[in-house]
């Protein structure tokens, strides 16, 4: 069951399109290198930040890596809870994605509302999920104190994965049949993103 601050229309849509992804295929949700949204929560505080340095690390069990600067609120919350959610935002969410990557919860407690972030919840998971994304990965931190301290690098085991079946189904992205607003974002700098391009297919030999 889903609950939280999402409006009733989205709750209906998410029930219809928010579907689990086999963990063996979870790496495919971020294997194409998109910018991601990282949600975290601890001690009654919730946050969402944007990150570009997140990628798949392993498939069985699925693992990801994520770089989170030690000065961020997200780092504090992940350190406290030992978990996080990665989301794949869409081109239609570019402005919100840039906003949450530019504004800090440390400086502005109203960050999420100012950036237009809507959250929803999945039963049994304390970390909130961001409304309107194309995919979500719930990750538990594999504690590596030296790596986290020296490189700001977290390793997370993916313990749950979901995608919107209008864009990801049967283990594959379907960007070529979805509207341009669904395309994933790939960040360069200074508010400049690229949306994922057209597919290039190679016949297996």
Secondary structure, 3 states (H helix, E strand, C coil): CEEECCCHHHHHHHHHHEEECCHHHHHHHCCCCCCEEEEEEECCEEEEEEECCEEEEEECCEEEEEECCCCCHHHHHHHHHCEEEEEECEHHHHHHHHHHHHCCCCCCCCHHHHCCCCEEEECCCCCCEECCCCEEEEEEEECCHHHHHHHCEEEEEEEEEEEECCCEECCEECHHHCCHHHCEEEEEECCEEEECCCCCCCCCC
